[in-house]
Amino acid sequence: MAAKVAPLRPKSKPPKSLPRHALQFLVVLAKTKPLVWRRIQVPSDYSFWDLHVAIQDAMGWQDSHLHEFRLIDPSQSGVQLVGIPDEDFPDERPCLAGWEVRISHYYRWETLRDAAPATYVYDFGDDWQHFILFEDVVLAGAGRRPRCLAGERACPPEDCGGVHGFESLLEILANPAHPDHAEIAEWCGAGFERDAFDPKKVRFDDPKKRWQRAFRR
């Protein structure tokens, strides 16, 4: 049976103001067994682009593919897509630009107990789906920077074929007699260890600089 990660219970009283506070999220990579997960805190004034960068860095992804948040819009009672709009076909899949939408529109103290889980999808080919659970509003701490509080297990290698490809990869790595073992081990790199993760080693990039590298023309 896959391990379960229980969301933390929120505080009983709301903070007096949000600008100096952070929002806490549990990020779970769906269908992984045992679960790959992270618990992070980000400044409450972050945009969804900023949250995307924080998730990428905490998980260990390389941010080399498209991404998309799928959320319940509290004002429209429907699913809203937030990510990178397709400039060539904007009407085929309407999507809000993540850098223009504050996470506080969806996540704040008033919505803490009723916020529906969101989905963060990375790499539409491999279809890595992450469940995002809003857990708490806390003091932001020194520098108001994102933090990774906890987590378990290594992020899958990029372009390994999604969850099913990752499971196959793990089976091959665990079997030195498999004919593809040497090739897969070399492809993954010597540093890949399935159960290795240390939240203290997570380093968060500046989301503004990441945006400039991605979209500067």
Salt bridges, closest charged atoms under 4 A:
ASP45 OD1 - ARG144 NH2 3.29
ASP57 OD1 - ARG210 NH2 2.73
ASP63 OD1 - HIS52 NE2 3.11
ASP63 OD2 - ARG210 NH1 2.67
GLU68 OE1 - ARG70 NE 2.95
GLU68 OE1 - ARG93 NH2 2.82
GLU87 OE2 - ARG217 NH2 3.40
GLU110 OE1 - ARG108 NE 3.84
ASP123 OD2 - HIS65 NE2 3.53
GLU135 OE1 - ARG39 NE 2.69
ASP136 OD2 - LYS11 NZ 3.54
GLU152 OE1 - ARG153 NH2 3.32
GLU158 OE1 - HIS65 NE2 3.61
ASP159 OD1 - HIS65 NE2 2.81
GLU167 OE1 - HIS164 ND1 3.97
ASP205 OD2 - ARG210 NE 2.87
ASP205 OD2 - ARG213 NH2 2.37
